[in-house]
Amino acid sequence: MKRVDLISSIIVMAVAIFFLYQTFGFPATGTDSETGPEFIPRIFSTLLMILGIILFIKSFITKEEAPTTKVKMIALTIGILFVYLLLINFLGYYSSTILFVLVLLLITNIRKIAFLITVPIMVALFIFVFFENLLTVPIPTGILF
């Protein structure tokens, strides 16, 4: 049994249950034939729950332990994620997202300058076009943008 996978799967399932529960507080759209604001978060929460269950089962099937470098990388990524979440309200969503993606690329040893410039900007651009323009979801702004 991989202890790290077991603990991670329990955390993932708990997060999925929390977010799924939160979707029941979203406002109703008025008719049953329309999808409301809860639709996509419920799908993602359900998918997250399924992935947590798969990881839970896998933790009992697999025998070897994860190398400590992977555990350190996961801990570092979680730490960076918390910093990212704190920076969203201060710097703004797009600035924080570009910085977050850039840092993740750097810690995964990606060093091509073109890739380091293009990917974070494309991620922010996709979020802008899809969420802010097409779905008209308000995105938090901060000092920068």
C-alpha positions as CSV (number, residue, x, y, z in Angstrom):
1,M,0.0,0.0,0.0
2,K,1.2,3.4,-0.9
3,R,0.6,5.6,2.2
4,V,1.0,8.9,0.3
5,D,-1.6,7.8,-2.3
6,L,-4.0,6.7,0.4
7,I,-3.8,10.0,2.3
8,S,-3.9,12.0,-1.0
9,S,-7.0,10.1,-2.1
10,I,-8.8,10.9,1.1
11,I,-7.9,14.6,0.8
12,V,-9.0,14.7,-2.8
13,M,-12.4,13.0,-2.0
14,A,-12.9,15.4,0.9
15,V,-12.3,18.4,-1.3
16,A,-14.6,16.9,-3.9
17,I,-17.4,16.4,-1.4
18,F,-16.9,20.0,0.0
19,F,-17.1,21.5,-3.5
20,L,-20.1,19.4,-4.5
21,Y,-21.9,20.4,-1.3
22,Q,-21.1,24.1,-2.1
23,T,-22.8,23.8,-5.5
24,F,-26.2,23.2,-3.8
25,G,-26.1,26.8,-2.5
26,F,-25.9,28.2,-6.0
27,P,-28.9,30.2,-7.3
28,A,-31.5,28.3,-9.4
29,T,-32.0,29.2,-13.0
30,G,-35.8,29.1,-13.0
31,T,-36.4,26.2,-15.4
32,D,-35.4,22.5,-15.3
33,S,-34.3,22.6,-19.0
34,E,-31.6,25.2,-18.5
35,T,-28.2,24.5,-17.1
36,G,-27.4,26.8,-14.2
37,P,-24.2,28.0,-12.6
38,E,-23.9,24.8,-10.6
39,F,-23.6,22.5,-13.7
40,I,-19.9,22.7,-14.4
41,P,-18.8,22.7,-10.8
42,R,-20.9,19.6,-10.1
43,I,-19.3,17.9,-13.1
44,F,-15.8,18.8,-12.0
45,S,-16.6,17.8,-8.4
46,T,-17.9,14.4,-9.5
47,L,-14.8,13.9,-11.7
48,L,-12.6,14.8,-8.8
49,M,-14.4,12.3,-6.6
50,I,-14.0,9.6,-9.3
51,L,-10.3,10.3,-9.5
52,G,-10.0,10.2,-5.7
53,I,-11.7,6.8,-5.6
54,I,-9.4,5.5,-8.4
55,L,-6.4,6.7,-6.4
56,F,-7.8,5.2,-3.2
57,I,-8.1,1.8,-4.9
58,K,-4.7,2.1,-6.5
59,S,-3.1,2.8,-3.1
60,F,-4.1,-0.8,-2.0
61,I,-3.0,-2.4,-5.3
62,T,0.4,-0.8,-5.7
63,K,3.2,-1.9,-3.4
64,E,6.0,0.6,-3.8
65,E,6.3,3.9,-2.0
66,A,6.7,7.1,-3.9
67,P,10.2,8.6,-4.0
68,T,10.8,11.5,-1.6
69,T,11.5,13.8,-4.6
70,K,8.0,13.4,-5.8
71,V,6.6,14.1,-2.3
72,K,8.8,17.2,-2.1
73,M,7.5,18.3,-5.5
74,I,3.9,17.8,-4.5
75,A,4.5,19.8,-1.2
76,L,6.2,22.6,-3.1
77,T,3.3,22.7,-5.7
78,I,0.7,22.9,-2.9
79,G,2.7,25.7,-1.2
80,I,2.9,27.6,-4.5
81,L,-0.9,27.1,-5.0
82,F,-1.6,28.7,-1.6
83,V,0.6,31.6,-2.4
84,Y,-1.2,31.9,-5.8
85,L,-4.6,31.9,-4.0
86,L,-3.4,34.7,-1.7
87,L,-2.1,36.8,-4.6
88,I,-5.3,36.7,-6.7
89,N,-7.0,39.4,-4.6
90,F,-3.9,41.5,-4.3
91,L,-2.4,41.4,-7.9
92,G,-5.5,40.3,-9.8
93,Y,-6.5,37.0,-11.4
94,Y,-4.6,37.3,-14.7
95,S,-1.3,38.6,-13.2
96,S,-1.4,35.9,-10.5
97,T,-2.2,33.2,-13.0
98,I,0.6,34.1,-15.4
99,L,3.0,34.1,-12.4
100,F,1.6,30.8,-11.1
101,V,1.9,29.0,-14.4
102,L,5.4,30.4,-14.9
103,V,6.6,29.2,-11.5
104,L,5.1,25.8,-12.1
105,L,6.9,25.5,-15.4
106,L,10.2,26.5,-13.8
107,I,10.0,24.0,-10.9
108,T,9.3,21.3,-13.5
109,N,12.6,22.2,-15.1
110,I,11.2,23.7,-18.3
111,R,13.8,26.2,-19.5
112,K,12.9,27.1,-23.1
113,I,12.3,30.9,-23.0
114,A,9.6,30.8,-25.8
115,F,7.7,28.1,-23.9
116,L,8.0,30.0,-20.6
117,I,6.6,33.2,-22.2
118,T,3.9,31.6,-24.4
119,V,2.2,29.1,-22.1
120,P,1.4,31.4,-19.2
121,I,0.1,34.1,-21.5
122,M,-2.0,31.6,-23.5
123,V,-3.5,30.2,-20.3
124,A,-4.5,33.7,-19.2
125,L,-5.8,34.5,-22.6
126,F,-7.9,31.3,-22.8
127,I,-9.4,32.1,-19.4
128,F,-10.2,35.6,-20.5
129,V,-11.9,34.6,-23.7
130,F,-13.7,31.6,-22.4
131,F,-14.8,32.7,-18.9
132,E,-14.9,36.5,-19.1
133,N,-16.2,36.9,-22.6
134,L,-18.2,33.8,-23.5
135,L,-19.6,32.9,-20.1
136,T,-19.5,36.4,-18.7
137,V,-18.0,35.2,-15.4
138,P,-16.5,38.2,-13.4
139,I,-12.8,37.7,-12.8
140,P,-11.2,39.3,-9.7
141,T,-9.1,42.3,-10.4
142,G,-6.2,43.6,-8.3
143,I,-3.4,46.1,-8.6
144,L,-2.2,45.0,-12.0
145,F,-5.0,43.1,-13.9
